[in-house]
């Protein structure tokens, strides 16, 4: 089937809460496998209901927000589903976040509880949490750790997750479809990340659409989730697999060699990840690798410049299918036709997977709606759109039009079949390690370093994928100390946000136009690529005004 026809196979669904996704799955069917831990749907439901009962017995009530600070584990999905069943919104915290971000998010979401891994990836999370500004954590009443009760927050009730899950089942489900279900963080138009909230019915409906659109219904599929569950991409993939009563397979942290082994050993039928993940997997496996059971690698093009990847992947039996989404619409808002040409299937964009979803394009200057093929800002409508940004009604108002379309901030164009192509971001938001990061967020922290007057951050390609590089200017007497800057940032931001290099410049290259003076980040990016490629410790050339 071509064009939009593949969507006609979708079945109606009446799921209104997230727990509805798993409520009627066959109890003995495989549900989740992370590392060496496997659970069936029956075991998963039992754990969910016991954790839900434990959370409720510890005083949490419908509407209380729970911060979830775990790597990819079975427990992550259990706790998220238990909170959903209890009507408790979940604030997703990336395990790589620093104390500044943790405190800010918890305070803004008004969390009443936090569920966390005591340590992960060499980080002592309990010690890190104890370093968060106490005022930011003042609303917390309960802390739950994966292993052993926490002792880091004076006066806070604590319990271990095994103890929480050892009690009786909860009673009737507490949630309704209109309750807030999940809260993602994402950079926006200011240095302060936004908190994006979705309802239960939106999360459940979109998951059902994902299961249908990617052919993972009926329990037949084994789905490898390459992205973290705490982000919109990983969460959407996991929920889509659960909606299809299929098996979710993941690793705590993505490793290319491990992922190749998992695809073979677990007989994976569908994988969702980024183009950069696939590139690393093919490099690790070698040209002779052919995944025997993989039907589709659904990918997001987060990393530019991998021009030879599509042909290489197809030659090794990896059938690509491009996808597109946002935290505001969930990931996988759109997908390329499964039977399209290779050129079409690897494009950034696609056809909305929800029947009711719509896409339109608006001229950046006149504000008029454009015809197919004309470039402008993409606007999306979906019944599964976010509820809004937590605590920021003005940002919500700016993001959503009067008739309910999301202003995406992406430039693209419509095709003749209802699909669209995304070309670029309107601003300078960058993607690092699969996460959307606003350079202003990094620049604001760098600018607090003693002696620095201004900072500009750009994204550059490296062997490890896209990474940030910073250019700084200093006040009189400033002495550039790159190791000191890196150490300064590592205790204030998530590791993946810390620039891999800091270059001092006397001034930034700028251009003056009718709308004022703009820093030419393209020139800075070119300088960064050149300097890193040479492995130089030299200073960049001076900037100038055009």
C-alpha positions as a printed Julia matrix, in Angstrom:
546×3 Matrix{Float64}:
   0.0     0.0    0.0
   1.27    3.47  -0.84
   0.71    6.94   0.56
  -1.69    7.1    3.49
  -3.23    3.68   2.82
  -1.13    1.89   5.45
  -3.07    3.74   8.15
  -6.35    2.19   7.1
  -5.4    -1.03   8.87
  -5.67    0.71  12.25
  -8.32   -0.65  14.59
 -10.45    1.41  16.92
  -9.31    1.35  20.52
 -11.06    2.31  23.73
  -8.02    2.68  25.99
  -8.42    5.64  28.32
  -5.63    5.1   30.88
  -2.08    3.89  30.56
  -2.82    0.76  32.59
  -5.42   -0.21  29.99
  -2.5    -1.03  27.67
  -1.54   -4.08  29.74
  -4.74   -4.91  31.59
  -5.84   -7.7   29.23
  -2.52   -8.95  27.86
  -2.03  -12.74  28.06
  -0.43  -13.39  31.47
   2.22  -15.82  30.21
   3.37  -13.73  27.26
   6.83  -12.12  27.51
   6.52   -8.48  28.55
   9.87   -6.84  29.41
  13.49   -7.94  29.28
  16.26   -5.64  30.47
  19.66   -7.25  30.99
  19.16  -10.61  32.67
  15.7    -9.82  34.03
  12.64  -11.13  32.2
   9.02  -10.7   33.25
   5.76  -11.87  31.71
   2.68   -9.7   31.44
   1.15  -11.47  34.42
   4.25  -10.86  36.54
   4.43   -7.27  35.34
   0.82   -6.56  36.35
   1.39   -8.13  39.77
   4.43   -5.93  40.41
   2.62   -2.84  39.15
  -0.32   -3.38  41.48
   1.88   -4.11  44.51
   3.97   -0.98  43.91
   0.78    1.04  43.37
  -0.54   -0.3   46.67
   2.72    0.59  48.41
   2.73    4.13  47.06
  -0.83    4.66  48.2
  -0.14    3.2   51.67
   2.71    5.69  52.02
   0.29    8.54  51.63
   0.47    9.44  47.96
  -2.85   10.47  46.5
  -4.19   11.02  43.0
  -2.54   14.11  41.51
   0.67   13.92  43.58
   3.7    14.07  41.29
   6.46   11.44  41.52
   9.98   12.04  40.21
  11.39    8.89  38.57
  15.2     8.88  38.42
  16.19    5.48  37.05
  18.17    4.09  34.14
  16.43    1.69  31.76
  15.25   -1.16  33.99
  12.16   -3.29  34.41
  11.55   -1.27  37.56
  11.34    1.96  35.53
   8.36    0.65  33.6
   6.81   -0.95  36.69
   6.97    2.27  38.71
   5.74    4.4   35.81
   2.76    2.1   35.29
   2.06    1.89  39.04
   1.99    5.67  39.22
  -0.31    5.81  36.2
  -2.67    3.31  37.83
  -2.71    5.46  40.97
  -3.27    8.72  39.11
   0.21    9.99  40.03
   1.96   12.08  37.34
   5.55   10.93  36.66
   8.32   13.48  36.2
  10.95   11.76  34.04
  14.5    12.52  35.22
  17.44   11.61  33.01
  19.99    9.59  35.05
  22.71   11.88  33.69
  21.25   15.09  35.13
  23.19   17.2   37.59
  22.02   18.64  40.94
  21.08   22.03  39.48
  18.68   20.43  37.0
  17.32   17.84  39.44
  16.42   20.47  42.02
  14.87   22.8   39.47
  12.68   20.11  37.9
  11.49   18.66  41.23
  10.56   22.09  42.54
   8.74   23.19  39.39
   6.76   19.95  39.11
   5.95   20.12  42.86
   6.95   16.52  43.35
   5.78   14.77  46.51
   8.01   11.71  46.08
  11.15   10.58  44.32
  11.98    7.04  43.19
  15.67    6.65  42.39
  18.56    4.3   41.8
  21.01    4.83  44.66
  23.88    4.71  42.17
  24.28    4.3   38.43
  27.12    4.5   35.95
  29.64    5.29  38.65
  27.54    8.14  40.07
  26.47    8.21  43.72
  22.95    9.53  43.26
  22.24    9.68  46.98
  25.25   11.91  47.51
  24.28   13.99  44.51
  20.74   14.37  45.84
  22.07   15.48  49.2
  23.84   18.31  47.37
  20.63   19.7   45.88
  19.38   22.97  47.37
  17.14   21.89  50.26
  14.57   24.53  49.33
  14.08   22.81  45.97
  13.29   19.52  47.71
  11.03   20.98  50.39
   7.87   19.54  48.84
   9.09   15.93  48.93
   7.49   13.61  51.48
   8.78   10.2   50.38
  11.96    8.75  48.87
  12.08    5.24  47.37
  15.38    3.66  46.36
  15.95    0.62  44.2
  18.16   -0.99  46.85
  17.92   -0.06  50.52
  16.28    3.01  52.05
  17.92    6.4   51.44
  19.41    8.33  54.32
  20.29   11.53  52.53
  17.27   13.76  53.21
  16.63   14.54  56.85
  13.03   14.22  57.91
  11.92   12.5   54.71
  10.09    9.17  54.9
  12.02    6.46  53.06
  11.47    2.92  51.84
  13.18    0.52  49.46
  11.43   -0.51  46.26
  11.53   -4.24  47.18
   9.79   -3.42  50.46
   7.28   -1.21  48.66
   6.52   -4.04  46.24
   6.2    -6.73  48.91
   2.81   -5.66  50.21
  -0.75   -6.2   49.07
  -2.19   -5.24  45.71
  -3.9    -1.88  45.37
  -7.68   -1.7   45.05
  -9.51   -0.26  42.07
  -7.62    1.86  39.6
  -7.53    5.48  40.77
  -6.74    7.19  37.47
  -8.95    8.74  34.79
  -8.1     9.5   31.2
  -7.84   13.24  31.86
  -5.23   12.9   34.63
  -1.68   14.03  33.93
   0.33   10.91  33.21
   3.9    11.8   32.18
   6.11   14.9   32.24
   9.12   15.21  29.93
  11.79   17.9   29.99
  12.93   19.65  26.84
  14.85   22.79  25.96
  12.8    25.65  24.62
  13.31   29.22  23.47
  14.97   30.28  26.73
  17.77   28.83  28.78
  15.24   27.24  31.14
  14.12   23.78  30.0
  10.4    23.25  29.63
   8.39   20.57  31.41
   5.88   19.01  29.01
   2.85   17.22  30.43
   0.56   14.67  28.77
  -2.69   13.08  29.81
  -3.36    9.38  30.39
  -5.74    9.12  27.45
  -3.26   10.82  25.1
  -0.43    8.5   26.14
  -2.62    5.42  25.78
  -4.15    6.45  22.45
  -0.78    7.31  20.93
   0.7     4.02  22.13
  -2.13    2.15  20.4
  -1.5     4.11  17.21
   2.22    3.23  17.39
   1.45   -0.47  17.79
  -0.81   -0.38  14.75
   1.38    1.78  12.53
   4.5    -0.33  13.06
   2.82   -3.74  13.03
   3.62   -4.75  16.59
   0.13   -5.81  17.68
  -1.0    -9.23  18.76
   2.04  -10.1   20.84
   4.04  -11.28  17.82
   6.86   -8.71  17.96
  10.02   -8.31  20.01
  10.82   -4.61  20.17
  14.27   -3.26  21.04
  14.13    0.21  22.6
  17.48    1.89  22.05
  16.64    5.19  23.74
  16.2     5.87  27.48
  12.69    5.34  28.86
  12.93    8.76  30.55
  12.76   10.55  27.19
   9.83   10.89  24.83
  11.44    8.53  22.29
  12.17    5.62  24.63
   8.9     6.05  26.53
   6.82    6.07  23.35
   8.53    2.95  22.0
   8.03    1.05  25.25
   4.37    2.03  25.54
   3.76    1.15  21.89
   5.15   -2.34  22.44
   3.02   -2.78  25.57
  -0.05   -1.59  23.67
   0.61   -4.34  21.14
   1.11   -6.91  23.94
   4.56   -7.49  22.48
   7.87   -7.78  24.31
   9.96   -4.72  25.22
  13.7    -5.44  25.12
  16.25   -2.87  26.3
  19.63   -2.44  27.95
  20.37   -0.16  30.9
  22.7     1.86  28.72
  23.04    1.66  24.97
  26.22   -0.03  23.78
  26.58   -0.74  20.06
  28.23   -4.17  20.46
  25.7    -5.23  23.11
  22.82   -4.04  20.91
  24.06   -6.18  18.01
  24.24   -9.2   20.29
  20.79   -8.48  21.68
  19.22   -8.25  18.23
  20.61  -11.68  17.38
  20.1   -13.48  20.7
  16.61  -12.08  21.39
  15.36  -12.44  17.81
  14.36   -8.79  17.68
  11.78   -7.94  15.0
  11.64   -4.14  15.42
  14.24   -1.68  16.65
  13.73    2.0   17.34
  16.72    4.31  17.67
  18.73    7.08  16.06
  20.71    6.98  12.84
  23.89    7.48  14.88
  23.07    4.4   16.98
  22.74    2.31  13.83
  26.02    3.65  12.45
  27.81    2.55  15.62
  26.14   -0.85  15.51
  27.21   -1.49  11.93
  30.75   -0.4   12.75
  30.83   -2.75  15.74
  29.33   -5.73  13.88
  31.3    -5.46  10.65
  30.23   -5.77   7.03
  29.36   -9.45   7.36
  26.58   -8.94   9.93
  23.0    -9.62   8.84
  20.23   -9.45  11.48
  18.14  -12.54  10.76
  14.81  -11.55  12.32
  14.82   -7.74  12.15
  11.97   -6.45  10.0
  12.33   -2.72  10.6
  14.78   -0.24  12.07
  12.62    2.82  12.76
  14.98    5.72  13.16
  15.14    9.41  13.95
  17.73   11.44  12.05
  19.31   13.18  15.02
  22.81   13.24  13.55
  23.45   15.05  10.24
  26.1    13.98   7.79
  25.6    10.2    7.8
  24.91   10.22   4.08
  26.23    6.75   3.28
  24.42    5.03   6.15
  21.09    4.21   4.41
  22.65    2.3    1.52
  25.08    0.53   3.84
  22.27   -0.5    6.2
  20.04   -1.82   3.41
  22.96   -3.77   1.95
  23.32   -5.53   5.31
  19.64   -6.36   5.53
  18.58   -3.52   7.85
  15.39   -2.01   6.45
  15.12    1.62   7.53
  11.99    3.62   8.19
  12.3     7.28   9.11
  10.21    8.74  11.92
   9.58   12.13  13.41
   8.18   13.38  16.68
   8.53   15.89  19.5
   8.07   15.75  23.25
   4.95   17.9   22.76
   3.38   15.33  20.38
   5.18   12.24  21.69
   7.85   10.62  19.58
   6.76    8.75  16.43
   4.16   11.38  15.57
   4.85   10.54  11.93
   6.53    7.77   9.98
   7.56    7.25   6.39
   5.55    4.68   4.37
   6.9     1.2    5.03
   6.78    0.34   1.33
   8.34    3.56   0.07
  11.59    3.84  -1.83
  14.81    3.94   0.17
  15.13    7.67  -0.5
  11.63    8.26   0.88
  11.94    5.9    3.84
  15.1     7.51   5.21
  13.75   11.06   5.05
  13.11   13.18   8.15
   9.35   13.55   8.51
   6.6    11.25   7.29
   2.86   10.75   7.44
   1.09   11.23  10.83
   0.26    7.85  12.35
  -2.93    9.11  14.02
  -5.99    9.3   11.75
  -7.09   12.62  13.21
  -3.66   14.28  13.06
  -3.01   17.12  10.61
   0.05   18.98   9.33
   0.24   22.4    7.76
   3.01   24.85   6.84
   3.0    28.6    7.57
   5.1    31.24   5.82
   7.75   32.61   8.18
   7.32   36.2    6.98
   3.67   36.68   6.03
   2.12   34.15   8.39
   0.0    32.74   5.54
  -0.57   29.01   5.12
   1.41   27.5    2.26
   0.75   24.91  -0.41
   2.56   21.6   -0.83
   6.24   22.02  -1.67
   6.55   25.5   -0.15
   8.9    25.93   2.81
   7.81   27.38   6.13
   7.19   26.53   9.78
   5.57   23.15  10.37
   2.44   23.14  12.52
   0.95   19.92  13.89
  -2.48   19.0   15.19
  -3.11   15.75  17.05
  -5.73   14.79  19.63
  -2.75   13.46  21.6
  -1.05   16.86  21.9
   0.48   17.87  25.23
  -1.67   19.45  27.9
   0.86   22.27  28.14
   4.06   23.33  29.86
   4.1    22.93  33.63
   3.82   26.3   35.38
   4.18   28.31  32.17
   0.83   29.3   30.69
   2.43   32.01  28.56
   4.8    29.53  26.86
   1.85   27.17  26.31
  -0.15   29.98  24.73
   2.72   30.87  22.41
   3.23   27.24  21.4
  -0.38   26.37  20.49
  -2.51   28.26  17.99
  -6.09   29.27  18.67
  -7.32   26.33  16.59
  -5.16   23.78  18.44
  -2.05   23.38  16.25
   1.43   23.18  17.73
   3.95   25.7   16.44
   6.88   23.31  16.08
   9.77   25.7   15.46
  10.81   23.41  12.59
  11.17   24.4    8.98
   9.79   21.99   6.39
   7.27   21.44   3.61
   4.26   19.3    2.79
   4.16   16.57   0.17
   1.28   15.74  -2.13
   0.28   12.62  -0.12
  -0.27   14.3    3.24
   3.24   13.63   4.43
   5.84   16.26   5.29
   9.59   16.73   5.26
  11.41   18.45   8.13
  14.47   20.41   7.06
  15.87   22.15  10.14
  15.14   23.92  13.39
  14.17   27.54  13.19
  16.49   28.33  16.08
  19.76   26.93  17.22
  18.49   24.08  19.38
  20.85   21.12  19.06
  20.59   17.38  19.63
  23.18   15.71  21.82
  23.08   11.99  22.6
  19.48   11.79  21.41
  18.32   14.69  23.62
  17.16   18.1   22.5
  19.31   20.74  24.22
  19.12   24.52  23.93
  22.61   26.06  23.77
  21.3    28.94  25.89
  20.95   26.53  28.79
  24.67   25.68  28.61
  25.72   29.23  27.81
  23.91   30.6   30.86
  25.89   28.33  33.2
  29.24   28.91  31.44
  28.71   32.66  31.77
  28.7    32.34  35.56
  32.34   31.18  35.51
  34.63   33.9   36.96
  36.02   36.21  34.29
  33.86   35.08  31.36
  31.84   37.82  29.7
  29.95   35.8   27.07
  29.62   32.3   25.64
  28.37   30.69  22.44
  27.8    26.93  22.13
  27.65   25.01  18.85
  27.19   21.37  17.92
  29.97   19.5   16.14
  30.18   15.89  14.9
  32.63   13.63  16.73
  33.35    9.9   16.71
  30.99    9.6   19.68
  28.21   11.48  17.92
  27.21   15.18  18.11
  28.78   17.06  21.03
  28.74   20.68  22.21
  31.76   22.97  21.85
  31.92   26.36  23.58
  33.5    29.64  22.51
  34.01   32.23  25.25
  35.1    35.83  25.57
  36.62   37.12  28.79
  36.73   40.29  30.81
  40.03   42.13  31.18
  42.5    39.93  33.04
  40.66   36.67  32.27
  42.98   33.66  32.05
  41.57   30.81  29.99
  41.52   27.5   31.89
  39.85   24.78  29.81
  40.18   21.93  32.38
  38.81   24.25  35.04
  35.83   25.14  32.89
  35.06   21.48  32.19
  35.25   20.64  35.9
  33.05   23.66  36.69
  30.35   22.48  34.27
  30.44   18.8   35.28
  29.06   19.54  38.75
  26.34   21.81  37.41
  24.98   20.14  34.27
  24.32   16.68  32.87
  27.55   15.21  31.53
  26.32   15.12  27.93
  25.69   18.89  28.05
  29.28   19.71  29.07
  31.21   21.02  26.04
  34.06   18.76  24.94
  36.22   21.8   24.19
  36.31   25.46  25.27
  37.95   27.99  22.96
  38.69   31.6   23.9
  38.1    34.24  21.22
  38.48   38.03  21.38
  35.04   38.45  19.81
  32.37   36.42  18.03
  31.75   36.62  14.28
  28.53   38.56  13.74
  26.31   39.86  10.95
  24.22   43.01  11.2
  20.85   42.99   9.47
  17.44   44.66   9.64
  16.56   42.66  12.72
  19.76   43.51  14.6
  23.1    41.81  15.1
  23.31   38.02  15.06
  26.2    35.79  16.04
  27.21   33.62  13.09
  27.13   30.22  14.74
  27.76   28.58  11.39
  31.22   30.17  11.31
  31.88   29.12  14.89
  30.83   25.58  14.03
  33.23   25.51  11.09
  36.05   26.77  13.29
  35.28   24.14  15.92
  35.3    21.32  13.38
  38.62   22.58  11.95
  40.3    23.0   15.35
  39.13   19.66  16.72
  40.08   17.91  13.5
  43.61   19.26  13.78
  43.78   18.34  17.46
  45.12   21.8   18.06
  45.48   23.76  21.27
  45.82   26.99  19.25
  43.35   29.81  19.66
  40.74   30.32  16.92
  40.98   33.22  14.55
  39.33   36.44  15.65
  35.74   37.1   14.73
  34.44   40.16  12.98
  31.41   42.18  11.96
  29.72   41.97   8.58
